[in-house]
Amino acid sequence: MKPVIRIVAAPAEAGALAHASCSLCALKHLCLPGGLGDAEVRRLDKIISRRRVERDGQLFRMGERFRSLYAIRFGHFKTFGIKPGGEYQILGFHMSGEVLGMDAIGVGQHHCGAVALEDSEVCEIPFAGLEQLFVEIPQLLHHFHWVLGQELRRQQERMIFLGSVRADRRFAAFLLDMSVRYGARGYSGVTYRLRMSREDIGLYLGLTIESISRLLAKFKQNGWIQVCNRELEILDHASISALAGGGEPLRGDGAEASRAGSAASSAWKTCRLSPPPPSAPGNRGPLSA
């Protein structure tokens, strides 16, 4: 399995606030500074502070008063809500360069909660200060509209595929979505680490944990993916893309079928691939519930 690129942060006290520098961030093209000049980025820098969130810590809670947006500097988060019947629902998984908290714009309070999937850091952006910069820097407002539009598009696509496709197509689309997003950040879109549990994936896709386990086993047996602990490698991108797009997966050749059979013979938690590199903070244990 190919090595997985990780971002490892320098030690710092959890929750500590410090000055942030957008100009030095490698992901600024995906975040609010995208398209800004150096002088404009420095003005944005002045209102931003950093905040550490430990694994399983809450960035914000449902019903909490809206004060700031949060750009993920490193780490991963999940957002969640509560259905009318009281059931817990995962709304999304979020990674570096993405902005959290936009659900509260205009209503004054958060309609969902956000929890760190691993030790993470965000850039906290006070919305009152950001609104003032929108007036002074039109390009910042323009790019903010683009960021907001991207998030709305993702939510709409999720609603469409959850309501119209069968379980294996949902899971294929999920794997491809993660692949594309990692690739956009300069990381491998073929081999990556699943930060979330099988239970969380099921709550996101509207499936049971048993269904997720069966789908992982099926995709491994077909030779489409390989999984070792939380490390996932896409072996047959074409077949997964065809399945996610509503078509039928491609037929593998003899060598691929042989590899699929070998992969399927490995136990779920005792795969025989080379051990993955040491985990980043918060990436502990196997892909378990």
Steps between C-alpha positions, in 0.01 A plus 500: 500500500629846414597730790236741630591867535407648835516845651655491847468816703751638746403437864280765655257528783155377398254782453770767505443813291782653300551721197455327164664585169293438187792605278703194608216248465539249216121466472407867478380450140221275637414728792392864541830662387468344153567763232605775743819705470766503770381827655139376517609168651688687773182689588311174528783358716441769761154376599585128505617287792581129526317251718598143584228236536590160643360177357128467587493864612215723383582800286145632540169357620147496364314810619821685586507871420673577170813713532764360267576288197771234527746415222661161559879543503573132558303200621150370429153571638152355471184707517177352634137581567198343666205378293142587607469152650812552710738291287862609463598589139848566363477793258855503366869433542730798469873539440771766475412805293124471562295751697260399778219700662328636189174332606454777758536801269180705504331309784741577783548148633644170385254241372759222517796403716862440398732244663870434428579155362865545603712768666438799274552872466273766352535864409223682688358789296266739688209559264447863605858581398463298181186694399692827535773363273234399245418870462864601469620206285241403234717212375478341847120511485508354148716207610286447810199459273698236307584312824137516610384382158735201510360394836140533378584296191650221714190490718270485197699220340491305826120533520463382140714188525369402845144515376537336162770232496560163659746436781802392295471807277485727807813340642684525167407869474626555856840345422534707182400820681775446758745421219422821309519717811838359607630539146396868496723551806806349338476164679451157353149438372578130467624418850362683801406453864137475610475718810139406572359174639283256305209611717553864401521407130170313538334795674617724216384271220176388667625142543557268794847415627440143382431630148823699499695192611340293223573767239865524605530121478327497158721775358810319630386167357437659161851639502386863496658606831740379766462591867744457786382645829399854397717511187300468176640457149288524185615222267237532226397862460316434173263241650422714805438803276269298276305373799470846657384645168211255466666256262640154556858443620758370257598134495845431640755271337640182650780673687255746655264220602792313658598809698137547607483144631821547695373824652171341600680222687653746746308561820345846552730609781805288417583588140842394379608813322814681608429698819393861433732783611455627858162668539453871535342614829147374529531221241484208738401141453318315224200620306258411774166624620 
